[in-house]
């Protein structure tokens, strides 16, 4: 089975930091906000009824880890 092309925040945090916690979640969001990780934002942060979700391309995680493609 192949790896998914888009990862959730939890999956990306586990891939980068080895675990998913409030600390690693905040680190990942910080990397997204700074532009170090190019993520796909789904939803609007201005719509209070709907939460913003991020999808992180696997290639972004591989690039940060230095994996060969």
Secondary structure, 3 states (H helix, E strand, C coil): CCCCCEECHHHHHHHHHCCCCHHHHHHHHHHHHHCCCCEEEECCCCCCCCCCEEEEEHHHHHHHHCCCC
